[in-house]
Amino acid sequence: MDEGDSRIRRRVSVRKRNRHSLDSVSAACPATELKSSDKEKEDEEMEAGSRRRKTVDVQPVEIIDSEEDMFGDYDSFAENSLLAQVDDLEQKYLQLPEHRNHATDHATEGLCSESNKHNTLNVPTAGDCTELNIDEHTRNQSRHEDVAIEPEADILYDVPSSQVLFFENLHKPSSDLGDPSTEEKDWNSSSPKTVNEKLPINREQPQQTVESSSKIRTSSDANRRKSLKDHLKSTMTGNAKAQTPIFSRTKQLKETLLSEEINVAKKTIESSSDDLGPFYSLPSKVRDLYVQFKGIEKLYEWQHTCLTLKSVQERKNLIYSLPTSGGKTLVAEILMLQELLCRRKDVLMILPYVAIVQEKLHMIGEGSRGAILEMTLAKILYTSKTTQIIGMSATLNNVEDLQEFLQAEYYTSQFRPVELKEYLKINDTIYEVDSRAENGMTFSRLLNYKYSDTLKKMDPDQLVALVTEVIPNYSCLVFCPTKKNCENVAEMICKSLSKEYLKHKEKEKQEVIKNLKNVSGGNLCRVLKHTIPFGVAYHHSGLTSEERKLLEEAYSTGVLCLFTCTSTLAAGVNLPARRVILRAPYVAKEFLKRNQYKQMIGRAGRAGIDSVGESILILQEKDKHQVLELISRPLENCYSHLVQEFTKGIQALFLSLIGLKIATNLDDIYRFMSGTFFGVQQKVLLKEKSLWEITVESLRYLTEKGLLQKDTVYGSEEEFQNNFHITKLGRASFKGTIDLAYCDILYRDLKKGLEGLMLESLLHLIYLTTPYDMASQCDPDWMVYFRQFNQLSPAEQNVAALVGVSENFIGKKASGQAIRKKVDKNIVNRLYLSFILYTLLKETNIWSVSEKFNVPRGYIQSLLSGAAAFSSCVLHFCEELEEFWVYRALLGELTKKLTYCVKAELVPLMEVTGVLEGRARQLYNAGYKSLTHLANANPEVLIRTIDHLSRRQAKQIVSSAKMLLHEKAEALQEEVEELLRLPSDFPGIVASSTEKA
């Protein structure tokens, strides 16, 4: 289907969605309801005058090709439905010439107008490209300036919007034919082809075009009416037959099930007549929603200042920086709502922030993540001059470089809603951090806690004394250097607490334990089983995502009062505490950086709950000098990693620039590089080579690797004029988002696999889709490795031999013998990870596999999700290379297995948004065993039947199931119609066409 036809279908889908969106408040309402409610029918009668305008002046919501019923309430192609009404309408239309111009005027009002300030949708119909002015209607509608039109006066009112311009083109006066462009339009609109078929325009044969148009204009009214009916019937058939682009189901559901706040705010701005901006250019209803859902009645002074900055109002790029817990996120949300609701602009989100609002701006200097973030921002800056970029961070130092890179203004404040006091603990003494003191700290107090000799040995750092000063009435975080240390500290603290702690919110804590068992198939971690009754838990990547979510909710509600956690919690989760304790000034074996320290202590102090926040860093005398330097020095500078991360940085960037045709020659690519964060810092970062030399070398490397090919410009010897194009291998790597460090290895592995692909089990395919980067982090347990190898079938052991790992090698490693023959460590580790995945797919129980391989369950879950993602990448890689066609179907099926990794009967339920394995098992056991069961469920019954299911979650599950069910029904209906439709190459039809010719 060509581009023009796609836009026609999109226009109809948008019109239909807008009709329903005004009646939809809850995010859980199904978007695919086909029949209007009684209330909607009453509204249609009362607002008939304005609806005709709504058909043409669609709102700029996100446009996604949809398989919705594009003919509104008409439910068939039969003569007694739509076509019969079209006949009646056309008779009226032909009999009322005085209404014809009137209807056409209203149908085309707002067309062919341009606006530089607002978005427009291009809707080319049968060759006639027309622009719809979006915001003019919004302004007129909100001010009640529209002229009401009765349905009788506009006889095209009930015709689907996809046919409106067809009527208008059909009845154009013959005087228009003098214009050559009009001849094209008449030919396209009068041709017997369907609207969804592209009509070729042969400019070398204008005579044929004029003759065809003349025949249609001189036909009788009856023939014209018959032709019209044929056109509509053909158009509808073509629309039903047309293939809809496949989008991610999860993405579609997430976009459809918007949050309740956004839906209500959107409805308010669409329907309000005079309330367009009392709350920072947003309707006052948005302010009410913030009070209702978040308890925010008034903004901080800095938030007000930031939102009213001239640069923000003029949509200029902005960077703002404040301490942690200062309220930066709220500013981001308001800016997001301004873009969506007031300016009707498209929004690009990075993480949960918008246009682009990126909280972790300081991460631009952190390894591969920083390189990817820098590339994304650089592309937007290069390709779009109208996109507003808003970056926010708690930790920025060399902000001038970032300002130059993002072409942004800067706003900063030291405001913090809750005062933060920093302390250091050395032995029994606590010092307060004081920049005015000579050595940076002053004496505060001595710890007075009665320790037994046994407890002193267990708790040499006196953690129990520090935490019992705040828990259980207040919350506390203890940051530990390692994951194992988190678990040990949690257990040690609980052994020292009195039994009085068990009584605090006892029932709620038992509920947490019950929930953890539910999401883990009846399993519960031994440590958590002991610590949760005391209100204590550990938090690190060894937990599954479901466990972490439940524990975080319990902590946020005060059921749990103490977390022992790793540093990842400081940057990843918003869990503030009254007191934050740093167990040691180390992360693993690395000494703390200033940025890391600020992130951790920034968790202390909860706005609206605590009047003060405290941080205590425990240190040994030997670390005192380094710690004093740590607390006094400025934040580290932020530097580009675009060149340091070679394969994930500059090479991947060049491949995507050429693949996307953003820049295709050396001169343009160098100009792009000059505008990156690296380009801004090149004088500091480059010592031996210039930016030009690095650009040339990188392009040469990609060319030698076979990912790019150079096209020499004839008649020019200048190298910068040479264009590059992406090769098949390069496009496969680009489309599959394969790390360029591994693309040739992947190609070699897949090629070798074709020579002896083992399909007796999934092991060989799993090995091919095991992520390369996770293999380097793997440390196999050789006894487990040897035991698992011996349990393989002969065919599966042949897979190991095929990839280059022998039983003899694993046996020697397990027995501690010396290995003379060199074996690729990455292959050995990758095969070990393949064993874990293979076992997991057979058993589908993370807990049993975790115990079997002695690996944290959280790591297994990360491995599984990484393998599912990489399997999808390898599938896209193979789709671009014809030689790997045999892998396509196999990898598609494997990706599904890796994505769900549950018993087969739970898979249909897990397609529904918000249903993970634990919830799917609950639903299945309650009798909801299919998508149809969920789609027809009563949310209130679900709440009573399923433990710990909120009303909002129940409504979301039912709504999502209805959408999926309708989607599947539409797909089956299309398949049925396709099967019953007479083939276009049927011999009788071909013969008939030949005779007529």
GIBELWO-V200503 format. One record per helix or strand of 2 or more residues. SS is the DSSP state (h for helix, s for strand). FROM is the first residue (numbers start at 0). TO is the last residue. If there is no record, write none. Layout:
ss	from	to
SS	FROM	TO
SS	FROM	TO
This chain:
ss	from	to
h	2	20
h	37	45
h	47	55
h	81	94
h	96	107
s	119	121
s	130	132
h	134	141
h	160	169
h	173	177
h	179	189
h	205	216
h	220	240
h	248	255
h	259	270
h	283	293
h	300	306
h	309	312
s	317	320
h	327	341
s	348	349
s	352	353
s	356	357
h	360	364
h	366	382
s	389	392
h	398	405
s	408	411
s	418	425
s	428	432
s	440	445
h	452	457
h	462	466
s	475	478
h	482	495
h	499	502
h	505	518
h	525	533
s	535	538
h	544	555
s	561	564
h	567	571
s	578	581
s	585	586
s	589	590
h	593	600
s	611	617
h	620	631
h	649	658
h	665	673
h	676	679
h	681	684
h	690	703
s	707	710
h	718	720
s	722	725
h	727	734
h	742	754
h	762	767
h	771	774
h	781	789
h	793	802
h	806	814
h	824	842
h	845	852
h	856	878
h	881	899
h	903	909
h	916	924
h	930	934
h	938	944
h	950	979
h	986	995
